[in-house]
Amino acid sequence: MTAAWALPLCVAAALSSCIRIPVSTDLKKVRVAAVIPAASKVEAKGAATSKDPDVMVWMIADNLHTGMVFPYDWLLESGFRPPADFPKAKYVTMSWGNREAYLKKAWLTPWQAVRALCWPSPSVMEIIPFDYNVVDVCHYQHVWRKLVPRDRGPAVASFLNGCVSHHPDGTPIVLGTSSWGKGVVVESPWKYNIPRVCNIWTVQVMEACGCEVHPWGAMTENGVVKQAEKPRNGFQKIWDAYDKQDAKE
């Protein structure tokens, strides 16, 4: 019986490893003391008792791409390491994907798109700060929101830290400016290609928030949305994308 189960388990493990970004989302594996900078340890300890037990997070999506929005102070108190001189902000929106697409700040040519999807290529994570309401800033996106236990923060911060390449001093390696706003694009050590596309990063962040996800069903924006809206995961849609064509007319 053991031998009969061994092959399917090995195949499942191999399939999971080729689609996931190889960074843990498991809160039990996070050493909070290791990820929280020394300067913020006292503040973080107080935060557990003096602040709300839950925080609001948002998922944003267009027809292809997904990303997440977090309260910036929650990430910092949980141990997230921001780029050097990153602006103070109420929120940050983040996403992950192909380096060429983000740095070019334009649609890839058909050949570039095929190359990015079919061959392992360098990746980046984009981090953009802002202070206004999420739906006011991301009005060209579909927007969902969910309350997440505050104590999931270290799992989220640890995953985000693990998706970034760092200088010897621990700060992320910045490659350029963001596609909009006053953010940055930072280097990621992991390769981007099918099946490990941008939306896989999003569901792994959702998993770090405590959601139950299945990466093989999340390669498309629609797959991410279906998993986010499951009752177990509890993301509620609060905004439909503002039509750019209507805005022009």
Backbone torsions as a table, in degrees:
resi	resn	phi	psi	omega
1	MET	NA	-39.2	-180.0
2	THR	-62.2	-44.0	-179.9
3	ALA	-64.7	-35.9	-178.8
4	ALA	-65.5	-32.9	-179.6
5	TRP	-85.5	-19.4	-172.7
6	ALA	-63.1	-46.8	-176.6
7	LEU	-64.0	-49.1	177.8
8	PRO	-58.8	-37.8	179.5
9	LEU	-66.9	-39.6	178.3
10	CYS	-65.6	-41.4	178.9
11	VAL	-64.1	-43.9	179.5
12	ALA	-61.7	-41.2	179.6
13	ALA	-65.2	-40.6	-180.0
14	ALA	-65.8	-42.5	179.2
15	LEU	-64.3	-40.1	179.5
16	SER	-65.2	-40.1	-176.9
17	SER	-70.1	-28.2	-177.6
18	CYS	-81.4	-17.1	-179.7
19	ILE	-101.7	-31.3	-177.3
20	ARG	-79.8	146.8	164.2
21	ILE	-70.0	126.2	-171.0
22	PRO	-76.6	60.4	176.7
23	VAL	-131.6	132.4	-175.8
24	SER	-68.1	143.2	173.0
25	THR	-112.1	8.3	-174.1
26	ASP	-84.2	118.0	-179.3
27	LEU	-59.4	-33.0	-178.2
28	LYS	-66.2	-22.6	-178.1
29	LYS	-93.7	0.3	-178.4
30	VAL	-92.2	127.0	174.0
31	ARG	-94.3	101.2	-172.7
32	VAL	-57.1	-41.6	-178.4
33	ALA	-62.7	-26.2	-177.1
34	ALA	-80.9	-26.9	-175.3
35	VAL	-100.3	-16.7	179.4
36	ILE	-88.2	121.0	178.9
37	PRO	-57.3	145.9	-175.5
38	ALA	-54.6	-38.4	-176.3
39	ALA	-65.2	-21.9	-175.4
40	SER	-109.3	5.2	-176.8
41	LYS	-63.3	-43.1	-178.2
42	VAL	-64.3	-44.6	179.6
43	GLU	-62.3	-41.3	-177.9
44	ALA	-65.3	-37.5	179.3
45	LYS	-64.0	-41.7	178.8
46	GLY	-67.9	-30.5	-175.9
47	ALA	-63.1	-30.6	-175.9
48	ALA	-65.0	-28.0	-176.9
49	THR	-106.5	-26.4	-173.5
50	SER	-96.8	-9.7	-176.9
51	LYS	-112.6	165.6	179.7
52	ASP	-56.4	144.2	-178.8
53	PRO	-70.5	-17.3	-179.9
54	ASP	-124.9	153.2	174.9
55	VAL	-127.0	152.5	178.9
56	MET	-91.0	131.8	171.8
57	VAL	-123.1	159.7	-177.5
58	TRP	-129.1	145.3	168.7
59	MET	-111.0	136.3	178.6
60	ILE	-122.1	151.3	-176.5
61	ALA	-156.4	145.1	164.6
62	ASP	-109.4	-154.3	-176.3
63	ASN	-78.4	-10.5	-177.9
64	LEU	-127.6	-38.5	-163.5
65	HIS	-116.7	148.1	177.0
66	THR	-129.2	159.9	177.3
67	GLY	-156.8	-178.7	-178.3
68	MET	-130.6	153.6	174.6
69	VAL	-125.6	134.3	-178.1
70	PHE	-129.9	152.1	165.9
71	PRO	-65.2	124.8	-173.2
72	TYR	-65.8	-38.9	-178.7
73	ASP	-65.2	-31.3	177.2
74	TRP	-64.4	-43.5	177.9
75	LEU	-62.1	-43.3	-178.5
76	LEU	-64.5	-45.2	-178.9
77	GLU	-67.6	-20.6	-179.3
78	SER	-89.5	-7.6	176.6
79	GLY	111.6	7.3	178.0
80	PHE	-66.2	136.1	179.8
81	ARG	-101.0	107.1	-178.3
82	PRO	-80.8	163.2	173.8
83	PRO	-62.3	156.4	177.8
84	ALA	-59.9	138.3	177.0
85	ASP	60.9	25.2	177.8
86	PHE	-69.3	137.5	-175.5
87	PRO	-64.4	149.3	170.7
88	LYS	-70.0	143.3	-177.1
89	ALA	-159.1	162.1	176.0
90	LYS	-78.7	-39.3	-178.2
91	TYR	-133.2	160.5	167.6
92	VAL	-134.1	137.7	172.2
93	THR	-104.2	139.2	-175.4
94	MET	-134.7	149.5	172.2
95	SER	-156.0	169.6	-174.8
96	TRP	-136.2	147.3	177.9
97	GLY	176.3	-163.4	-177.1
98	ASN	-65.7	132.8	-176.1
99	ARG	-61.9	-44.6	-176.7
100	GLU	-61.3	-41.0	-179.1
101	ALA	-64.0	-41.5	-178.2
102	TYR	-72.9	-42.3	-176.5
103	LEU	-75.9	-27.6	179.1
104	LYS	-73.7	-26.6	-179.7
105	LYS	56.7	35.6	178.7
106	ALA	-157.9	165.1	177.6
107	TRP	-62.8	140.5	176.3
108	LEU	-72.8	153.6	171.8
109	THR	-69.1	161.9	178.5
110	PRO	-53.3	-42.3	-180.0
111	TRP	-65.8	-42.5	179.0
112	GLN	-63.0	-38.1	179.4
113	ALA	-66.1	-44.1	178.6
114	VAL	-62.5	-44.2	-179.7
115	ARG	-63.0	-41.7	-179.1
116	ALA	-64.9	-37.5	-176.6
117	LEU	-81.3	-35.2	-170.1
118	CYS	-96.9	-19.7	178.0
119	TRP	-119.4	138.1	176.4
120	PRO	-55.4	125.5	-175.6
121	SER	-131.9	159.1	-179.9
122	PRO	-60.9	149.7	-178.5
123	SER	-125.9	166.5	178.9
124	VAL	-143.4	165.4	170.6
125	MET	-122.2	131.8	179.3
126	GLU	-99.5	135.2	-178.3
127	ILE	-129.9	118.2	-175.8
128	ILE	-126.8	123.5	179.0
129	PRO	-87.8	149.0	170.8
130	PHE	-159.9	165.3	-174.2
131	ASP	-121.0	-7.3	-176.1
132	TYR	-92.7	174.0	178.6
133	ASN	-57.8	143.2	-174.9
134	VAL	-58.1	-45.3	-177.3
135	VAL	-69.9	-23.2	176.9
136	ASP	-74.8	-34.1	-179.6
137	VAL	-83.7	-39.2	-174.7
138	CYS	-105.0	42.0	-172.8
139	HIS	-73.0	-12.3	174.6
140	TYR	-91.2	6.1	-179.9
141	GLN	-115.5	156.7	165.6
142	HIS	-78.9	141.6	-173.9
143	VAL	-129.7	133.1	173.7
144	TRP	-122.4	158.6	176.5
145	ARG	-140.9	160.9	-177.9
146	LYS	-158.2	140.7	171.6
147	LEU	-82.3	131.2	-178.4
148	VAL	-121.3	136.3	176.5
149	PRO	-55.3	134.0	-178.7
150	ARG	-56.8	-33.5	-176.0
151	ASP	-75.6	0.7	170.5
152	ARG	-80.7	-9.3	-176.4
153	GLY	-51.8	-47.3	179.7
154	PRO	-59.2	-34.3	177.6
155	ALA	-67.4	-41.6	178.8
156	VAL	-65.6	-48.7	-178.6
157	ALA	-62.2	-41.2	180.0
158	SER	-63.9	-40.9	177.7
159	PHE	-64.4	-45.6	-179.8
160	LEU	-62.8	-41.9	176.8
161	ASN	-60.7	-37.3	-178.6
162	GLY	-73.9	-13.0	178.7
163	CYS	-92.1	8.0	-173.9
164	VAL	-128.5	143.2	171.4
165	SER	-85.7	142.7	-173.6
166	HIS	-122.6	150.5	169.1
167	HIS	-70.8	166.0	177.1
168	PRO	-55.3	-27.9	179.4
169	ASP	-82.6	1.5	176.7
170	GLY	93.9	-5.6	178.9
171	THR	-84.9	146.1	179.9
172	PRO	-61.9	149.4	178.1
173	ILE	-83.3	113.7	-178.1
174	VAL	-87.7	130.8	-179.7
175	LEU	-105.6	-20.9	-177.8
176	GLY	177.9	-173.9	179.2
177	THR	-88.9	160.8	-177.6
178	SER	-74.2	166.8	-178.1
179	SER	-68.3	-20.0	174.8
180	TRP	-156.7	167.8	177.3
181	GLY	68.4	-161.5	-175.8
182	LYS	-111.0	36.7	-178.9
183	GLY	-96.4	-169.2	-177.9
184	VAL	-137.3	161.6	171.7
185	VAL	-110.1	124.5	-176.7
186	VAL	-115.1	151.8	-177.0
187	GLU	-70.4	139.9	174.0
188	SER	-115.8	142.6	-178.2
189	PRO	-81.1	-4.7	-172.4
190	TRP	-102.4	150.7	-178.4
191	LYS	-83.8	146.5	177.5
192	TYR	-108.0	129.9	173.4
193	ASN	-178.5	166.0	173.2
194	ILE	-63.7	130.4	7.8
195	PRO	-93.7	-0.3	-176.7
196	ARG	-85.7	83.0	-178.0
197	VAL	-105.9	-178.9	-173.8
198	CYS	-56.3	-36.9	-175.3
199	ASN	-70.3	-22.1	175.7
200	ILE	-66.5	-40.3	175.9
201	TRP	-56.9	-43.5	-177.2
202	THR	-61.8	-46.0	-178.5
203	VAL	-70.5	-27.6	175.5
204	GLN	-70.3	-34.6	173.0
205	VAL	-64.8	-43.2	176.5
206	MET	-58.2	-40.3	178.4
207	GLU	-62.8	-41.8	176.9
208	ALA	-62.0	-28.4	177.5
209	CYS	-77.8	-6.0	178.7
210	GLY	108.3	5.2	179.9
211	CYS	-79.9	161.0	176.1
212	GLU	-103.0	115.8	-173.2
213	VAL	-130.1	161.1	177.0
214	HIS	-131.8	99.2	-173.6
215	PRO	-53.7	-36.0	-177.7
216	TRP	-66.5	-17.2	176.1
217	GLY	-98.1	12.1	-172.9
218	ALA	-125.8	24.6	-179.5
219	MET	-73.1	-22.7	179.4
220	THR	-109.5	162.9	176.3
221	GLU	-58.7	-41.6	-179.4
222	ASN	-63.4	-37.4	178.0
223	GLY	-65.2	-38.7	176.9
224	VAL	-64.5	-45.1	-178.2
225	VAL	-61.0	-44.6	-179.5
226	LYS	-59.2	-40.1	179.8
227	GLN	-73.1	-38.5	179.8
228	ALA	-62.5	-37.6	-174.5
229	GLU	-84.3	-3.6	176.7
230	LYS	-60.4	141.3	-178.9
231	PRO	-52.0	-35.8	-179.6
232	ARG	-62.9	-31.4	-176.1
233	ASN	-96.7	-32.2	164.9
234	GLY	75.5	20.8	174.1
235	PHE	-76.0	130.4	179.4
236	GLN	-108.5	131.7	178.0
237	LYS	-76.0	129.3	-178.0
238	ILE	-122.0	-6.1	-176.7
239	TRP	-157.2	132.7	171.7
240	ASP	-96.5	143.5	-175.5
241	ALA	-55.5	134.0	175.1
242	TYR	-71.3	128.5	-174.7
243	ASP	-72.6	116.3	-179.5
244	LYS	-63.8	-34.0	-179.7
245	GLN	-65.8	-41.3	177.1
246	ASP	-62.7	-36.5	-179.6
247	ALA	-64.2	-36.3	-180.0
248	LYS	-69.6	-35.0	-177.9
249	GLU	-78.6	NA	NA
